Amino acid sequence: MSHFVDEDPSVYKTLLESTKAIPWKIDWNTLTFSYIGPQIKQLLGWEPDTWVSVQDWAARMHEEDRERVVNFCVSQSQAGVDHEADYRALTSDGRFVWIRDVVHVVRNPAGEVESLVGFMFDISERKQTEQKLIDLQKELETLSFKDGLTGVANRRMFDSVLEVEWLNAKRTHQPLSLVMVDIDYFKQYNDHYGHLQGDDCLKRVSQALTGSAARARDFVARFGGEEFVLVLPDSNAEAALAVAERCRSAILSLQIPHEKSHIDQLLSISLGVGTAIPEQDDLLTDFINKVDRRLYQAKQNGRNCIVAESTVRK
């Protein structure tokens, strides 16, 4: 086989031009193409004879890739190091195709760089797949912090956000408030109206709560089941109570019928509110438990009310 190729060099050319990859060769001293495969026209639309110098190669590269790729390839070639680079190549009709250029540095007997030979590979499909995987990963990360039903943050995200705000409140000595919300007699609502309507009810409640906490850092999450939480950074007790009042009024204004409620014929909520300016030794779990106890007290006090500090609002 080797002897056959030596006697008929055209076999090299036939082999090169029958591959999907695009072969090319650049003379290092003149930085001009001495050869580029005819496959370049099929992939990018440019005629082979329009590839004269490395300037044509660089000019037909996406502007966001050009400086990075050209500098890398030049430095590697000057060092005599084989290399490869991924970039977006411009087609004759103005589109871009992802290319992987695999470059081999050819030296003369004196060890000096004589030429560069290589192959261009179309990796557009691979790049599209990679991007889809990246997008999917981002989507999964987003979903992992979002409640699938209501669209607000979930318990996992709440835990992370509250921990950060707690540490920030310790550092700045500013108040941090927490509001815990429970839909009154939601089990009875679900049993009477069905789970589909129950799901719709949870969505409407979450939207109303989100609308009641309107500042940029105010945070609403579904704590679990029919419970929601609001994290209110830089909010003192008075401001937090005002937000809780808005929440309670917002739910009542939805006018959602609740025939099985033991206190009214409309859907209502109970709320526990707490505010702290945490010191270094204060524990976040103690703060959460304190607010949770106030929510429990609001339910014990007849529901559809707010317990904040020693205050009960109906």
VENJOGI-V591633 format. One line per field, one symbol per residue. phi: phi as a letter, one per 40 degrees, with the letter a starting at -180 (. if undefined). psi: psi as a letter, one per 30 degrees, with the letter a starting at -180 (. if undefined). burial: + if it has 24 or more other ideal C-beta (glycine too) atoms within 12 Angstrom, else -. A space follows every 50 residues. Layout:
phi=???
psi=???
burial=???
This chain:
phi=.ccccccbdccdcccccbcccbcaabcccbfbccaacccccccbgccdcc ccbcccccccbdcccdcccccccccccccgbcaaabacccccbgcbbcbb cbbbcbbcdcgccbabbabcbcbdccccccccccccccccccccbbcccc gccccccddcccccccccccccfbcbbbbbbbccfcdccccccgcccccc ccccccccccccbccdccbbaccifbbbbbbbcfbccccccccccccccc ccccfccaccccbacbcabbbbbababccdccbccccccccccccccccc chgfabbbfbcbbb
psi=eeeeeefiffeeeeeegflfljllkkkeefhlkfkkkffeeeeffkkeff jelfeeeefhkkfffeeeeeeeeeeeeefgkkllkklkkklfgglkkkkj jjkkkkllffgkkelkkakkkjgeeeeeeeeeeeeeeeeeeeefgkkfef fllaeeeeeeeeeeeeeeeeefhlkklkkkkkkkheeeeeeefleeeeee eeeeeeeeeeffiflefkkkljfkbgklkkkjlhkleeeeeeeeeeeeee eeffhjkifgkfflglkllkkkklkkjklefkkeeeeeeeeeeeeeeeef gflhlkjkbgkkk.
burial=---------------+----++++++-+--+-+-+++-++--++-+-+-- +--+-+++-+++--++--++--++-++-----+-++++++-----+++++ +++++-------+-++++++++++--------------------+-+-++ ++++--++--++--++--+-----++++++++++++--+---+----+-- ++++++-+++-++----++++++--++++++++-+-+-++++++++++++ ++-+-+-+--+----+++++++++++++-----+--++-+++-++-+++- --+++++++-+++-
